[in-house]
Amino acid sequence: VTAVTELDAGTLVMMMDVEKVLAETAMYGDEHQFVNIEPLKEERMVYFADDSAVARKQIERTFQAMQVKYAYAINGMRAWDDLQRMASQADLAGRKLSDIVHLVLTDVEMPEMDGYMLTKMIKSDPRFAGIPVLMHSSLSGQSNQKLGESVGVDAYVSKFEPQKLSMKIREMLKI
């Protein structure tokens, strides 16, 4: 149980972290999901934001298999703060941020700031020009993808499919 909320009628409802439950109760290892992921031929850095520890671990394992450098935040607000700091440091060094961060991967549903707002802020700030945003979510419905497109997301991929994630990242990085 990750939270408790009260409905209008006074009924209490417990919220569960389904991803964590599934990860902890799985009867098999997931090593097979990472076997055929090939390393990139060029060094790349990806920044990602996801509030799920289970999802972050799988993303990290995917990046490790791809030999991608990465940094992350546990929600959109922290990601925005980190990315702002990185943009300022790049400005001070006389560099373009797109030479340092090659892709941003974001979850949709996160506390403090969701992936839609994070994407909208990235896409409206000229310092982030040339950095694609990949939305990575368990909300794979068409309406969620359309909303992502409306804020400037470059592509959308479902969570918990490391092979598809690695292929989409490779495609977006043009490697």
Chimera marker file (.cmm) of the C-alpha trace (Angstrom):
<marker_set name="trace">
<marker id="1" x="0.000" y="0.000" z="0.000" r="1" g="1" b="0" radius="0.5"/>
<marker id="2" x="1.496" y="3.311" z="-1.092" r="1" g="1" b="0" radius="0.5"/>
<marker id="3" x="-1.317" y="5.664" z="-0.092" r="1" g="1" b="0" radius="0.5"/>
<marker id="4" x="-4.811" y="5.904" z="1.341" r="1" g="1" b="0" radius="0.5"/>
<marker id="5" x="-7.449" y="8.256" z="-0.018" r="1" g="1" b="0" radius="0.5"/>
<marker id="6" x="-10.979" y="9.067" z="1.041" r="1" g="1" b="0" radius="0.5"/>
<marker id="7" x="-13.831" y="9.004" z="-1.454" r="1" g="1" b="0" radius="0.5"/>
<marker id="8" x="-16.780" y="11.413" z="-1.314" r="1" g="1" b="0" radius="0.5"/>
<marker id="9" x="-18.923" y="8.933" z="0.620" r="1" g="1" b="0" radius="0.5"/>
<marker id="10" x="-16.268" y="8.670" z="3.341" r="1" g="1" b="0" radius="0.5"/>
<marker id="11" x="-15.005" y="5.295" z="2.139" r="1" g="1" b="0" radius="0.5"/>
<marker id="12" x="-11.260" y="4.797" z="2.505" r="1" g="1" b="0" radius="0.5"/>
<marker id="13" x="-9.438" y="3.306" z="-0.471" r="1" g="1" b="0" radius="0.5"/>
<marker id="14" x="-5.922" y="1.872" z="-0.306" r="1" g="1" b="0" radius="0.5"/>
<marker id="15" x="-3.650" y="2.510" z="-3.297" r="1" g="1" b="0" radius="0.5"/>
<marker id="16" x="-1.225" y="-0.253" z="-4.236" r="1" g="1" b="0" radius="0.5"/>
<marker id="17" x="2.036" y="-0.120" z="-6.156" r="1" g="1" b="0" radius="0.5"/>
<marker id="18" x="1.147" y="-2.792" z="-8.695" r="1" g="1" b="0" radius="0.5"/>
<marker id="19" x="4.567" y="-2.645" z="-10.365" r="1" g="1" b="0" radius="0.5"/>
<marker id="20" x="6.281" y="-3.428" z="-7.074" r="1" g="1" b="0" radius="0.5"/>
<marker id="21" x="3.871" y="-6.255" z="-6.251" r="1" g="1" b="0" radius="0.5"/>
<marker id="22" x="4.459" y="-7.852" z="-9.647" r="1" g="1" b="0" radius="0.5"/>
<marker id="23" x="8.228" y="-7.476" z="-9.382" r="1" g="1" b="0" radius="0.5"/>
<marker id="24" x="8.330" y="-9.007" z="-5.910" r="1" g="1" b="0" radius="0.5"/>
<marker id="25" x="6.039" y="-11.921" z="-6.696" r="1" g="1" b="0" radius="0.5"/>
<marker id="26" x="7.370" y="-12.917" z="-10.108" r="1" g="1" b="0" radius="0.5"/>
<marker id="27" x="8.391" y="-16.569" z="-10.119" r="1" g="1" b="0" radius="0.5"/>
<marker id="28" x="11.080" y="-16.176" z="-12.774" r="1" g="1" b="0" radius="0.5"/>
<marker id="29" x="14.065" y="-13.995" z="-13.492" r="1" g="1" b="0" radius="0.5"/>
<marker id="30" x="13.912" y="-11.380" z="-16.190" r="1" g="1" b="0" radius="0.5"/>
<marker id="31" x="17.490" y="-11.672" z="-17.436" r="1" g="1" b="0" radius="0.5"/>
<marker id="32" x="16.229" y="-12.968" z="-20.788" r="1" g="1" b="0" radius="0.5"/>
<marker id="33" x="14.749" y="-9.536" z="-21.526" r="1" g="1" b="0" radius="0.5"/>
<marker id="34" x="18.229" y="-7.975" z="-21.708" r="1" g="1" b="0" radius="0.5"/>
<marker id="35" x="20.142" y="-10.716" z="-23.565" r="1" g="1" b="0" radius="0.5"/>
<marker id="36" x="20.002" y="-9.406" z="-27.145" r="1" g="1" b="0" radius="0.5"/>
<marker id="37" x="20.366" y="-5.705" z="-26.371" r="1" g="1" b="0" radius="0.5"/>
<marker id="38" x="23.447" y="-4.511" z="-28.220" r="1" g="1" b="0" radius="0.5"/>
<marker id="39" x="25.760" y="-1.768" z="-26.936" r="1" g="1" b="0" radius="0.5"/>
<marker id="40" x="25.780" y="1.545" z="-28.786" r="1" g="1" b="0" radius="0.5"/>
<marker id="41" x="28.776" y="2.253" z="-30.974" r="1" g="1" b="0" radius="0.5"/>
<marker id="42" x="29.008" y="5.877" z="-29.803" r="1" g="1" b="0" radius="0.5"/>
<marker id="43" x="28.942" y="7.317" z="-26.299" r="1" g="1" b="0" radius="0.5"/>
<marker id="44" x="25.559" y="8.813" z="-25.407" r="1" g="1" b="0" radius="0.5"/>
<marker id="45" x="23.927" y="10.251" z="-22.290" r="1" g="1" b="0" radius="0.5"/>
<marker id="46" x="20.243" y="9.905" z="-21.465" r="1" g="1" b="0" radius="0.5"/>
<marker id="47" x="18.438" y="11.676" z="-18.657" r="1" g="1" b="0" radius="0.5"/>
<marker id="48" x="15.311" y="9.957" z="-17.357" r="1" g="1" b="0" radius="0.5"/>
<marker id="49" x="12.529" y="10.586" z="-14.864" r="1" g="1" b="0" radius="0.5"/>
<marker id="50" x="10.414" y="7.864" z="-13.268" r="1" g="1" b="0" radius="0.5"/>
<marker id="51" x="8.891" y="7.611" z="-9.791" r="1" g="1" b="0" radius="0.5"/>
<marker id="52" x="8.716" y="3.786" z="-9.810" r="1" g="1" b="0" radius="0.5"/>
<marker id="53" x="11.766" y="2.074" z="-8.318" r="1" g="1" b="0" radius="0.5"/>
<marker id="54" x="10.911" y="-1.068" z="-10.281" r="1" g="1" b="0" radius="0.5"/>
<marker id="55" x="10.747" y="0.832" z="-13.573" r="1" g="1" b="0" radius="0.5"/>
<marker id="56" x="13.953" y="2.758" z="-12.796" r="1" g="1" b="0" radius="0.5"/>
<marker id="57" x="15.806" y="-0.495" z="-12.172" r="1" g="1" b="0" radius="0.5"/>
<marker id="58" x="14.654" y="-1.928" z="-15.503" r="1" g="1" b="0" radius="0.5"/>
<marker id="59" x="15.570" y="1.289" z="-17.333" r="1" g="1" b="0" radius="0.5"/>
<marker id="60" x="19.008" y="1.252" z="-15.705" r="1" g="1" b="0" radius="0.5"/>
<marker id="61" x="19.547" y="-2.387" z="-16.724" r="1" g="1" b="0" radius="0.5"/>
<marker id="62" x="18.542" y="-1.514" z="-20.288" r="1" g="1" b="0" radius="0.5"/>
<marker id="63" x="20.990" y="1.406" z="-20.364" r="1" g="1" b="0" radius="0.5"/>
<marker id="64" x="23.743" y="-0.747" z="-18.877" r="1" g="1" b="0" radius="0.5"/>
<marker id="65" x="23.201" y="-3.357" z="-21.607" r="1" g="1" b="0" radius="0.5"/>
<marker id="66" x="23.336" y="-0.565" z="-24.206" r="1" g="1" b="0" radius="0.5"/>
<marker id="67" x="26.393" y="0.972" z="-22.488" r="1" g="1" b="0" radius="0.5"/>
<marker id="68" x="24.583" y="4.304" z="-22.259" r="1" g="1" b="0" radius="0.5"/>
<marker id="69" x="25.537" y="6.858" z="-19.642" r="1" g="1" b="0" radius="0.5"/>
<marker id="70" x="22.535" y="8.078" z="-17.674" r="1" g="1" b="0" radius="0.5"/>
<marker id="71" x="21.283" y="10.229" z="-14.838" r="1" g="1" b="0" radius="0.5"/>
<marker id="72" x="17.800" y="10.238" z="-13.384" r="1" g="1" b="0" radius="0.5"/>
<marker id="73" x="15.257" y="11.835" z="-11.100" r="1" g="1" b="0" radius="0.5"/>
<marker id="74" x="12.381" y="10.314" z="-9.162" r="1" g="1" b="0" radius="0.5"/>
<marker id="75" x="9.791" y="12.804" z="-10.409" r="1" g="1" b="0" radius="0.5"/>
<marker id="76" x="9.245" y="15.476" z="-13.011" r="1" g="1" b="0" radius="0.5"/>
<marker id="77" x="9.992" y="18.429" z="-10.745" r="1" g="1" b="0" radius="0.5"/>
<marker id="78" x="13.377" y="17.060" z="-9.722" r="1" g="1" b="0" radius="0.5"/>
<marker id="79" x="14.100" y="16.232" z="-13.351" r="1" g="1" b="0" radius="0.5"/>
<marker id="80" x="13.278" y="19.792" z="-14.394" r="1" g="1" b="0" radius="0.5"/>
<marker id="81" x="15.523" y="21.182" z="-11.638" r="1" g="1" b="0" radius="0.5"/>
<marker id="82" x="18.395" y="18.896" z="-12.712" r="1" g="1" b="0" radius="0.5"/>
<marker id="83" x="17.932" y="19.695" z="-16.401" r="1" g="1" b="0" radius="0.5"/>
<marker id="84" x="17.822" y="23.447" z="-15.675" r="1" g="1" b="0" radius="0.5"/>
<marker id="85" x="21.078" y="23.142" z="-13.724" r="1" g="1" b="0" radius="0.5"/>
<marker id="86" x="22.676" y="21.161" z="-16.570" r="1" g="1" b="0" radius="0.5"/>
<marker id="87" x="21.518" y="23.768" z="-19.106" r="1" g="1" b="0" radius="0.5"/>
<marker id="88" x="23.015" y="26.574" z="-17.007" r="1" g="1" b="0" radius="0.5"/>
<marker id="89" x="26.316" y="24.694" z="-16.687" r="1" g="1" b="0" radius="0.5"/>
<marker id="90" x="26.402" y="24.102" z="-20.442" r="1" g="1" b="0" radius="0.5"/>
<marker id="91" x="25.754" y="27.824" z="-21.039" r="1" g="1" b="0" radius="0.5"/>
<marker id="92" x="28.602" y="28.770" z="-18.692" r="1" g="1" b="0" radius="0.5"/>
<marker id="93" x="30.927" y="26.366" z="-20.496" r="1" g="1" b="0" radius="0.5"/>
<marker id="94" x="29.891" y="27.766" z="-23.875" r="1" g="1" b="0" radius="0.5"/>
<marker id="95" x="28.403" y="24.438" z="-24.972" r="1" g="1" b="0" radius="0.5"/>
<marker id="96" x="25.032" y="23.350" z="-26.278" r="1" g="1" b="0" radius="0.5"/>
<marker id="97" x="23.129" y="21.127" z="-23.873" r="1" g="1" b="0" radius="0.5"/>
<marker id="98" x="22.326" y="18.795" z="-26.783" r="1" g="1" b="0" radius="0.5"/>
<marker id="99" x="26.050" y="17.949" z="-26.928" r="1" g="1" b="0" radius="0.5"/>
<marker id="100" x="25.839" y="16.685" z="-23.328" r="1" g="1" b="0" radius="0.5"/>
<marker id="101" x="22.322" y="15.214" z="-22.997" r="1" g="1" b="0" radius="0.5"/>
<marker id="102" x="21.270" y="13.269" z="-26.066" r="1" g="1" b="0" radius="0.5"/>
<marker id="103" x="17.764" y="12.180" z="-25.051" r="1" g="1" b="0" radius="0.5"/>
<marker id="104" x="15.239" y="12.659" z="-22.239" r="1" g="1" b="0" radius="0.5"/>
<marker id="105" x="13.087" y="9.691" z="-21.234" r="1" g="1" b="0" radius="0.5"/>
<marker id="106" x="10.078" y="10.429" z="-19.051" r="1" g="1" b="0" radius="0.5"/>
<marker id="107" x="7.298" y="8.541" z="-17.340" r="1" g="1" b="0" radius="0.5"/>
<marker id="108" x="3.805" y="10.037" z="-17.587" r="1" g="1" b="0" radius="0.5"/>
<marker id="109" x="2.365" y="9.781" z="-14.080" r="1" g="1" b="0" radius="0.5"/>
<marker id="110" x="4.709" y="11.158" z="-11.434" r="1" g="1" b="0" radius="0.5"/>
<marker id="111" x="4.224" y="13.231" z="-8.284" r="1" g="1" b="0" radius="0.5"/>
<marker id="112" x="4.940" y="16.983" z="-8.231" r="1" g="1" b="0" radius="0.5"/>
<marker id="113" x="5.186" y="17.257" z="-12.036" r="1" g="1" b="0" radius="0.5"/>
<marker id="114" x="4.010" y="14.716" z="-14.595" r="1" g="1" b="0" radius="0.5"/>
<marker id="115" x="5.738" y="13.785" z="-17.829" r="1" g="1" b="0" radius="0.5"/>
<marker id="116" x="3.410" y="15.928" z="-19.939" r="1" g="1" b="0" radius="0.5"/>
<marker id="117" x="4.323" y="19.106" z="-18.072" r="1" g="1" b="0" radius="0.5"/>
<marker id="118" x="8.022" y="18.169" z="-18.027" r="1" g="1" b="0" radius="0.5"/>
<marker id="119" x="7.936" y="17.652" z="-21.800" r="1" g="1" b="0" radius="0.5"/>
<marker id="120" x="6.073" y="20.911" z="-22.365" r="1" g="1" b="0" radius="0.5"/>
<marker id="121" x="8.694" y="22.812" z="-20.353" r="1" g="1" b="0" radius="0.5"/>
<marker id="122" x="11.589" y="21.128" z="-22.168" r="1" g="1" b="0" radius="0.5"/>
<marker id="123" x="10.087" y="21.797" z="-25.588" r="1" g="1" b="0" radius="0.5"/>
<marker id="124" x="9.347" y="25.463" z="-24.781" r="1" g="1" b="0" radius="0.5"/>
<marker id="125" x="12.901" y="26.238" z="-23.605" r="1" g="1" b="0" radius="0.5"/>
<marker id="126" x="15.318" y="26.983" z="-26.482" r="1" g="1" b="0" radius="0.5"/>
<marker id="127" x="18.273" y="25.643" z="-24.464" r="1" g="1" b="0" radius="0.5"/>
<marker id="128" x="16.833" y="22.135" z="-25.000" r="1" g="1" b="0" radius="0.5"/>
<marker id="129" x="16.633" y="22.418" z="-28.794" r="1" g="1" b="0" radius="0.5"/>
<marker id="130" x="17.731" y="19.225" z="-30.504" r="1" g="1" b="0" radius="0.5"/>
<marker id="131" x="17.092" y="16.963" z="-27.490" r="1" g="1" b="0" radius="0.5"/>
<marker id="132" x="14.340" y="14.444" z="-28.236" r="1" g="1" b="0" radius="0.5"/>
<marker id="133" x="11.867" y="13.421" z="-25.547" r="1" g="1" b="0" radius="0.5"/>
<marker id="134" x="10.718" y="9.812" z="-25.332" r="1" g="1" b="0" radius="0.5"/>
<marker id="135" x="7.653" y="9.107" z="-23.210" r="1" g="1" b="0" radius="0.5"/>
<marker id="136" x="7.835" y="5.776" z="-21.394" r="1" g="1" b="0" radius="0.5"/>
<marker id="137" x="4.636" y="4.734" z="-19.685" r="1" g="1" b="0" radius="0.5"/>
<marker id="138" x="2.359" y="1.911" z="-18.650" r="1" g="1" b="0" radius="0.5"/>
<marker id="139" x="-0.469" y="4.153" z="-19.932" r="1" g="1" b="0" radius="0.5"/>
<marker id="140" x="-0.292" y="2.965" z="-23.499" r="1" g="1" b="0" radius="0.5"/>
<marker id="141" x="-3.718" y="4.115" z="-24.713" r="1" g="1" b="0" radius="0.5"/>
<marker id="142" x="-4.126" y="6.213" z="-27.841" r="1" g="1" b="0" radius="0.5"/>
<marker id="143" x="-5.447" y="9.197" z="-25.851" r="1" g="1" b="0" radius="0.5"/>
<marker id="144" x="-2.286" y="9.226" z="-23.708" r="1" g="1" b="0" radius="0.5"/>
<marker id="145" x="-0.115" y="9.136" z="-26.805" r="1" g="1" b="0" radius="0.5"/>
<marker id="146" x="-2.125" y="11.960" z="-28.401" r="1" g="1" b="0" radius="0.5"/>
<marker id="147" x="-1.733" y="14.064" z="-25.247" r="1" g="1" b="0" radius="0.5"/>
<marker id="148" x="2.010" y="13.377" z="-25.344" r="1" g="1" b="0" radius="0.5"/>
<marker id="149" x="2.161" y="14.483" z="-28.960" r="1" g="1" b="0" radius="0.5"/>
<marker id="150" x="0.270" y="17.673" z="-28.101" r="1" g="1" b="0" radius="0.5"/>
<marker id="151" x="3.046" y="18.726" z="-25.691" r="1" g="1" b="0" radius="0.5"/>
<marker id="152" x="5.847" y="17.815" z="-28.098" r="1" g="1" b="0" radius="0.5"/>
<marker id="153" x="6.851" y="14.248" z="-27.237" r="1" g="1" b="0" radius="0.5"/>
<marker id="154" x="8.952" y="12.836" z="-30.058" r="1" g="1" b="0" radius="0.5"/>
<marker id="155" x="8.011" y="9.189" z="-29.462" r="1" g="1" b="0" radius="0.5"/>
<marker id="156" x="6.137" y="6.948" z="-27.063" r="1" g="1" b="0" radius="0.5"/>
<marker id="157" x="7.051" y="3.447" z="-25.836" r="1" g="1" b="0" radius="0.5"/>
<marker id="158" x="5.373" y="1.151" z="-23.315" r="1" g="1" b="0" radius="0.5"/>
<marker id="159" x="7.044" y="0.326" z="-20.011" r="1" g="1" b="0" radius="0.5"/>
<marker id="160" x="8.513" y="-3.027" z="-19.084" r="1" g="1" b="0" radius="0.5"/>
<marker id="161" x="9.643" y="-3.954" z="-22.581" r="1" g="1" b="0" radius="0.5"/>
<marker id="162" x="13.439" y="-3.447" z="-22.531" r="1" g="1" b="0" radius="0.5"/>
<marker id="163" x="13.904" y="-4.702" z="-26.096" r="1" g="1" b="0" radius="0.5"/>
<marker id="164" x="11.405" y="-2.181" z="-27.497" r="1" g="1" b="0" radius="0.5"/>
<marker id="165" x="12.847" y="0.585" z="-25.315" r="1" g="1" b="0" radius="0.5"/>
<marker id="166" x="16.391" y="-0.111" z="-26.542" r="1" g="1" b="0" radius="0.5"/>
<marker id="167" x="15.274" y="-0.217" z="-30.186" r="1" g="1" b="0" radius="0.5"/>
<marker id="168" x="13.379" y="3.078" z="-29.861" r="1" g="1" b="0" radius="0.5"/>
<marker id="169" x="16.335" y="4.770" z="-28.140" r="1" g="1" b="0" radius="0.5"/>
<marker id="170" x="18.708" y="3.503" z="-30.831" r="1" g="1" b="0" radius="0.5"/>
<marker id="171" x="16.316" y="4.818" z="-33.502" r="1" g="1" b="0" radius="0.5"/>
<marker id="172" x="15.965" y="8.216" z="-31.814" r="1" g="1" b="0" radius="0.5"/>
<marker id="173" x="19.709" y="8.587" z="-31.318" r="1" g="1" b="0" radius="0.5"/>
<marker id="174" x="20.214" y="7.559" z="-34.963" r="1" g="1" b="0" radius="0.5"/>
<marker id="175" x="22.813" y="4.957" z="-34.037" r="1" g="1" b="0" radius="0.5"/>
<link id1="1" id2="2" r="1" g="1" b="0" radius="0.2"/>
<link id1="2" id2="3" r="1" g="1" b="0" radius="0.2"/>
<link id1="3" id2="4" r="1" g="1" b="0" radius="0.2"/>
<link id1="4" id2="5" r="1" g="1" b="0" radius="0.2"/>
<link id1="5" id2="6" r="1" g="1" b="0" radius="0.2"/>
<link id1="6" id2="7" r="1" g="1" b="0" radius="0.2"/>
<link id1="7" id2="8" r="1" g="1" b="0" radius="0.2"/>
<link id1="8" id2="9" r="1" g="1" b="0" radius="0.2"/>
<link id1="9" id2="10" r="1" g="1" b="0" radius="0.2"/>
<link id1="10" id2="11" r="1" g="1" b="0" radius="0.2"/>
<link id1="11" id2="12" r="1" g="1" b="0" radius="0.2"/>
<link id1="12" id2="13" r="1" g="1" b="0" radius="0.2"/>
<link id1="13" id2="14" r="1" g="1" b="0" radius="0.2"/>
<link id1="14" id2="15" r="1" g="1" b="0" radius="0.2"/>
<link id1="15" id2="16" r="1" g="1" b="0" radius="0.2"/>
<link id1="16" id2="17" r="1" g="1" b="0" radius="0.2"/>
<link id1="17" id2="18" r="1" g="1" b="0" radius="0.2"/>
<link id1="18" id2="19" r="1" g="1" b="0" radius="0.2"/>
<link id1="19" id2="20" r="1" g="1" b="0" radius="0.2"/>
<link id1="20" id2="21" r="1" g="1" b="0" radius="0.2"/>
<link id1="21" id2="22" r="1" g="1" b="0" radius="0.2"/>
<link id1="22" id2="23" r="1" g="1" b="0" radius="0.2"/>
<link id1="23" id2="24" r="1" g="1" b="0" radius="0.2"/>
<link id1="24" id2="25" r="1" g="1" b="0" radius="0.2"/>
<link id1="25" id2="26" r="1" g="1" b="0" radius="0.2"/>
<link id1="26" id2="27" r="1" g="1" b="0" radius="0.2"/>
<link id1="27" id2="28" r="1" g="1" b="0" radius="0.2"/>
<link id1="28" id2="29" r="1" g="1" b="0" radius="0.2"/>
<link id1="29" id2="30" r="1" g="1" b="0" radius="0.2"/>
<link id1="30" id2="31" r="1" g="1" b="0" radius="0.2"/>
<link id1="31" id2="32" r="1" g="1" b="0" radius="0.2"/>
<link id1="32" id2="33" r="1" g="1" b="0" radius="0.2"/>
<link id1="33" id2="34" r="1" g="1" b="0" radius="0.2"/>
<link id1="34" id2="35" r="1" g="1" b="0" radius="0.2"/>
<link id1="35" id2="36" r="1" g="1" b="0" radius="0.2"/>
<link id1="36" id2="37" r="1" g="1" b="0" radius="0.2"/>
<link id1="37" id2="38" r="1" g="1" b="0" radius="0.2"/>
<link id1="38" id2="39" r="1" g="1" b="0" radius="0.2"/>
<link id1="39" id2="40" r="1" g="1" b="0" radius="0.2"/>
<link id1="40" id2="41" r="1" g="1" b="0" radius="0.2"/>
<link id1="41" id2="42" r="1" g="1" b="0" radius="0.2"/>
<link id1="42" id2="43" r="1" g="1" b="0" radius="0.2"/>
<link id1="43" id2="44" r="1" g="1" b="0" radius="0.2"/>
<link id1="44" id2="45" r="1" g="1" b="0" radius="0.2"/>
<link id1="45" id2="46" r="1" g="1" b="0" radius="0.2"/>
<link id1="46" id2="47" r="1" g="1" b="0" radius="0.2"/>
<link id1="47" id2="48" r="1" g="1" b="0" radius="0.2"/>
<link id1="48" id2="49" r="1" g="1" b="0" radius="0.2"/>
<link id1="49" id2="50" r="1" g="1" b="0" radius="0.2"/>
<link id1="50" id2="51" r="1" g="1" b="0" radius="0.2"/>
<link id1="51" id2="52" r="1" g="1" b="0" radius="0.2"/>
<link id1="52" id2="53" r="1" g="1" b="0" radius="0.2"/>
<link id1="53" id2="54" r="1" g="1" b="0" radius="0.2"/>
<link id1="54" id2="55" r="1" g="1" b="0" radius="0.2"/>
<link id1="55" id2="56" r="1" g="1" b="0" radius="0.2"/>
<link id1="56" id2="57" r="1" g="1" b="0" radius="0.2"/>
<link id1="57" id2="58" r="1" g="1" b="0" radius="0.2"/>
<link id1="58" id2="59" r="1" g="1" b="0" radius="0.2"/>
<link id1="59" id2="60" r="1" g="1" b="0" radius="0.2"/>
<link id1="60" id2="61" r="1" g="1" b="0" radius="0.2"/>
<link id1="61" id2="62" r="1" g="1" b="0" radius="0.2"/>
<link id1="62" id2="63" r="1" g="1" b="0" radius="0.2"/>
<link id1="63" id2="64" r="1" g="1" b="0" radius="0.2"/>
<link id1="64" id2="65" r="1" g="1" b="0" radius="0.2"/>
<link id1="65" id2="66" r="1" g="1" b="0" radius="0.2"/>
<link id1="66" id2="67" r="1" g="1" b="0" radius="0.2"/>
<link id1="67" id2="68" r="1" g="1" b="0" radius="0.2"/>
<link id1="68" id2="69" r="1" g="1" b="0" radius="0.2"/>
<link id1="69" id2="70" r="1" g="1" b="0" radius="0.2"/>
<link id1="70" id2="71" r="1" g="1" b="0" radius="0.2"/>
<link id1="71" id2="72" r="1" g="1" b="0" radius="0.2"/>
<link id1="72" id2="73" r="1" g="1" b="0" radius="0.2"/>
<link id1="73" id2="74" r="1" g="1" b="0" radius="0.2"/>
<link id1="74" id2="75" r="1" g="1" b="0" radius="0.2"/>
<link id1="75" id2="76" r="1" g="1" b="0" radius="0.2"/>
<link id1="76" id2="77" r="1" g="1" b="0" radius="0.2"/>
<link id1="77" id2="78" r="1" g="1" b="0" radius="0.2"/>
<link id1="78" id2="79" r="1" g="1" b="0" radius="0.2"/>
<link id1="79" id2="80" r="1" g="1" b="0" radius="0.2"/>
<link id1="80" id2="81" r="1" g="1" b="0" radius="0.2"/>
<link id1="81" id2="82" r="1" g="1" b="0" radius="0.2"/>
<link id1="82" id2="83" r="1" g="1" b="0" radius="0.2"/>
<link id1="83" id2="84" r="1" g="1" b="0" radius="0.2"/>
<link id1="84" id2="85" r="1" g="1" b="0" radius="0.2"/>
<link id1="85" id2="86" r="1" g="1" b="0" radius="0.2"/>
<link id1="86" id2="87" r="1" g="1" b="0" radius="0.2"/>
<link id1="87" id2="88" r="1" g="1" b="0" radius="0.2"/>
<link id1="88" id2="89" r="1" g="1" b="0" radius="0.2"/>
<link id1="89" id2="90" r="1" g="1" b="0" radius="0.2"/>
<link id1="90" id2="91" r="1" g="1" b="0" radius="0.2"/>
<link id1="91" id2="92" r="1" g="1" b="0" radius="0.2"/>
<link id1="92" id2="93" r="1" g="1" b="0" radius="0.2"/>
<link id1="93" id2="94" r="1" g="1" b="0" radius="0.2"/>
<link id1="94" id2="95" r="1" g="1" b="0" radius="0.2"/>
<link id1="95" id2="96" r="1" g="1" b="0" radius="0.2"/>
<link id1="96" id2="97" r="1" g="1" b="0" radius="0.2"/>
<link id1="97" id2="98" r="1" g="1" b="0" radius="0.2"/>
<link id1="98" id2="99" r="1" g="1" b="0" radius="0.2"/>
<link id1="99" id2="100" r="1" g="1" b="0" radius="0.2"/>
<link id1="100" id2="101" r="1" g="1" b="0" radius="0.2"/>
<link id1="101" id2="102" r="1" g="1" b="0" radius="0.2"/>
<link id1="102" id2="103" r="1" g="1" b="0" radius="0.2"/>
<link id1="103" id2="104" r="1" g="1" b="0" radius="0.2"/>
<link id1="104" id2="105" r="1" g="1" b="0" radius="0.2"/>
<link id1="105" id2="106" r="1" g="1" b="0" radius="0.2"/>
<link id1="106" id2="107" r="1" g="1" b="0" radius="0.2"/>
<link id1="107" id2="108" r="1" g="1" b="0" radius="0.2"/>
<link id1="108" id2="109" r="1" g="1" b="0" radius="0.2"/>
<link id1="109" id2="110" r="1" g="1" b="0" radius="0.2"/>
<link id1="110" id2="111" r="1" g="1" b="0" radius="0.2"/>
<link id1="111" id2="112" r="1" g="1" b="0" radius="0.2"/>
<link id1="112" id2="113" r="1" g="1" b="0" radius="0.2"/>
<link id1="113" id2="114" r="1" g="1" b="0" radius="0.2"/>
<link id1="114" id2="115" r="1" g="1" b="0" radius="0.2"/>
<link id1="115" id2="116" r="1" g="1" b="0" radius="0.2"/>
<link id1="116" id2="117" r="1" g="1" b="0" radius="0.2"/>
<link id1="117" id2="118" r="1" g="1" b="0" radius="0.2"/>
<link id1="118" id2="119" r="1" g="1" b="0" radius="0.2"/>
<link id1="119" id2="120" r="1" g="1" b="0" radius="0.2"/>
<link id1="120" id2="121" r="1" g="1" b="0" radius="0.2"/>
<link id1="121" id2="122" r="1" g="1" b="0" radius="0.2"/>
<link id1="122" id2="123" r="1" g="1" b="0" radius="0.2"/>
<link id1="123" id2="124" r="1" g="1" b="0" radius="0.2"/>
<link id1="124" id2="125" r="1" g="1" b="0" radius="0.2"/>
<link id1="125" id2="126" r="1" g="1" b="0" radius="0.2"/>
<link id1="126" id2="127" r="1" g="1" b="0" radius="0.2"/>
<link id1="127" id2="128" r="1" g="1" b="0" radius="0.2"/>
<link id1="128" id2="129" r="1" g="1" b="0" radius="0.2"/>
<link id1="129" id2="130" r="1" g="1" b="0" radius="0.2"/>
<link id1="130" id2="131" r="1" g="1" b="0" radius="0.2"/>
<link id1="131" id2="132" r="1" g="1" b="0" radius="0.2"/>
<link id1="132" id2="133" r="1" g="1" b="0" radius="0.2"/>
<link id1="133" id2="134" r="1" g="1" b="0" radius="0.2"/>
<link id1="134" id2="135" r="1" g="1" b="0" radius="0.2"/>
<link id1="135" id2="136" r="1" g="1" b="0" radius="0.2"/>
<link id1="136" id2="137" r="1" g="1" b="0" radius="0.2"/>
<link id1="137" id2="138" r="1" g="1" b="0" radius="0.2"/>
<link id1="138" id2="139" r="1" g="1" b="0" radius="0.2"/>
<link id1="139" id2="140" r="1" g="1" b="0" radius="0.2"/>
<link id1="140" id2="141" r="1" g="1" b="0" radius="0.2"/>
<link id1="141" id2="142" r="1" g="1" b="0" radius="0.2"/>
<link id1="142" id2="143" r="1" g="1" b="0" radius="0.2"/>
<link id1="143" id2="144" r="1" g="1" b="0" radius="0.2"/>
<link id1="144" id2="145" r="1" g="1" b="0" radius="0.2"/>
<link id1="145" id2="146" r="1" g="1" b="0" radius="0.2"/>
<link id1="146" id2="147" r="1" g="1" b="0" radius="0.2"/>
<link id1="147" id2="148" r="1" g="1" b="0" radius="0.2"/>
<link id1="148" id2="149" r="1" g="1" b="0" radius="0.2"/>
<link id1="149" id2="150" r="1" g="1" b="0" radius="0.2"/>
<link id1="150" id2="151" r="1" g="1" b="0" radius="0.2"/>
<link id1="151" id2="152" r="1" g="1" b="0" radius="0.2"/>
<link id1="152" id2="153" r="1" g="1" b="0" radius="0.2"/>
<link id1="153" id2="154" r="1" g="1" b="0" radius="0.2"/>
<link id1="154" id2="155" r="1" g="1" b="0" radius="0.2"/>
<link id1="155" id2="156" r="1" g="1" b="0" radius="0.2"/>
<link id1="156" id2="157" r="1" g="1" b="0" radius="0.2"/>
<link id1="157" id2="158" r="1" g="1" b="0" radius="0.2"/>
<link id1="158" id2="159" r="1" g="1" b="0" radius="0.2"/>
<link id1="159" id2="160" r="1" g="1" b="0" radius="0.2"/>
<link id1="160" id2="161" r="1" g="1" b="0" radius="0.2"/>
<link id1="161" id2="162" r="1" g="1" b="0" radius="0.2"/>
<link id1="162" id2="163" r="1" g="1" b="0" radius="0.2"/>
<link id1="163" id2="164" r="1" g="1" b="0" radius="0.2"/>
<link id1="164" id2="165" r="1" g="1" b="0" radius="0.2"/>
<link id1="165" id2="166" r="1" g="1" b="0" radius="0.2"/>
<link id1="166" id2="167" r="1" g="1" b="0" radius="0.2"/>
<link id1="167" id2="168" r="1" g="1" b="0" radius="0.2"/>
<link id1="168" id2="169" r="1" g="1" b="0" radius="0.2"/>
<link id1="169" id2="170" r="1" g="1" b="0" radius="0.2"/>
<link id1="170" id2="171" r="1" g="1" b="0" radius="0.2"/>
<link id1="171" id2="172" r="1" g="1" b="0" radius="0.2"/>
<link id1="172" id2="173" r="1" g="1" b="0" radius="0.2"/>
<link id1="173" id2="174" r="1" g="1" b="0" radius="0.2"/>
<link id1="174" id2="175" r="1" g="1" b="0" radius="0.2"/>
</marker_set>
